[in-house]
Amino acid sequence: MAFVEDTLKTVGGPSSGVVGAVGAVLVAPVVLPYIGRLVRPALTMTLRKGIVLYRQAYHAMAELAEEARSEIADERRSETSSAARLRARQDSRHESKLT
């Protein structure tokens, strides 16, 4: 025990790092499974909620894109019909000038 006490007294020396590493190697097999059992349900829930949020965002963006496509198509139809009416008016004016 004198070795451990002497080693711990010299904090910051090279032997304190060795003691810490040996302690971590000895304690890790006992502590890590316990921590894993505590953390795993939280990680699982977080991942599931992330997947649900991703799907909701995906569907919302798909809906938005569909609405945008529909609005663009409506506007193009409106422009086309307006342009056709304008040409028809111009043609009728042009024909009336010729006669």
C-alpha positions as CSV (number, residue, x, y, z in Angstrom):
1,M,0.0,0.0,0.0
2,A,2.9,2.3,0.5
3,F,3.5,2.2,-3.3
4,V,0.0,3.4,-4.0
5,E,0.2,6.1,-1.3
6,D,3.6,7.3,-2.6
7,T,2.3,7.3,-6.1
8,L,-0.8,9.3,-5.3
9,K,1.3,11.9,-3.4
10,T,3.2,12.7,-6.5
11,V,0.3,14.1,-8.4
12,G,1.3,15.3,-11.9
13,G,4.2,12.9,-12.1
14,P,4.4,10.2,-14.8
15,S,3.3,7.5,-12.3
16,S,-0.1,9.2,-11.7
17,G,-1.0,8.8,-15.3
18,V,-0.1,5.1,-15.1
19,V,-2.2,4.7,-12.0
20,G,-5.2,6.4,-13.7
21,A,-4.9,4.3,-16.8
22,V,-4.7,1.1,-14.7
23,G,-7.7,2.2,-12.7
24,A,-9.7,2.9,-15.8
25,V,-8.8,-0.5,-17.3
26,L,-9.9,-2.2,-14.1
27,V,-13.1,-0.2,-13.6
28,A,-14.3,0.1,-17.2
29,P,-15.6,-3.5,-17.6
30,V,-17.8,-3.0,-14.6
31,V,-19.0,0.5,-15.2
32,L,-19.5,0.6,-18.9
33,P,-22.3,-2.0,-19.1
34,Y,-24.1,-0.2,-16.3
35,I,-23.8,3.1,-18.1
36,G,-24.9,1.4,-21.4
37,R,-28.0,0.1,-19.7
38,L,-28.9,3.6,-18.5
39,V,-28.1,5.4,-21.7
40,R,-29.4,3.0,-24.3
41,P,-33.2,3.7,-23.8
42,A,-32.5,7.5,-24.1
43,L,-30.5,7.0,-27.3
44,T,-33.1,4.7,-28.8
45,M,-35.9,7.2,-28.1
46,T,-33.8,10.1,-29.5
47,L,-33.2,8.1,-32.7
48,R,-36.8,7.2,-33.1
49,K,-38.0,10.8,-32.6
50,G,-35.3,11.9,-35.1
51,I,-36.7,9.5,-37.7
52,V,-40.3,10.6,-37.1
53,L,-39.2,14.3,-37.4
54,Y,-37.3,13.5,-40.6
55,R,-40.4,11.8,-42.1
56,Q,-42.7,14.7,-41.1
57,A,-40.3,17.2,-42.6
58,Y,-40.0,15.1,-45.8
59,H,-43.7,14.9,-46.3
60,A,-44.1,18.6,-45.5
61,M,-41.5,19.5,-48.1
62,A,-43.1,17.2,-50.7
63,E,-46.5,18.8,-50.1
64,L,-44.9,22.3,-50.4
65,A,-43.2,21.3,-53.7
66,E,-46.5,19.9,-55.1
67,E,-48.3,23.2,-54.2
68,A,-45.5,25.2,-55.8
69,R,-45.7,23.1,-59.0
70,S,-49.4,23.5,-59.1
71,E,-49.2,27.3,-58.6
72,I,-46.5,27.6,-61.3
73,A,-48.7,25.5,-63.7
74,D,-51.7,27.6,-63.0
75,E,-49.7,30.8,-63.6
76,R,-48.4,29.5,-66.9
77,R,-51.9,28.5,-68.1
78,S,-53.1,32.0,-67.1
79,E,-50.2,33.6,-69.0
80,T,-50.9,31.4,-72.1
81,S,-54.6,32.2,-72.1
82,S,-53.9,35.9,-71.6
83,A,-51.4,35.9,-74.4
84,A,-53.8,34.1,-76.7
85,R,-56.6,36.7,-76.0
86,L,-54.2,39.5,-76.6
87,R,-53.1,38.0,-79.9
88,A,-56.8,37.5,-80.9
89,R,-57.5,41.1,-80.1
90,Q,-54.5,42.3,-82.1
91,D,-55.5,40.0,-85.0
92,S,-59.1,41.3,-85.0
93,R,-57.8,44.9,-85.0
94,H,-55.4,44.2,-87.7
95,E,-58.1,42.6,-89.9
96,S,-60.5,45.5,-89.3
97,K,-57.9,47.9,-90.5
98,L,-57.3,45.9,-93.6
99,T,-61.0,45.9,-94.6
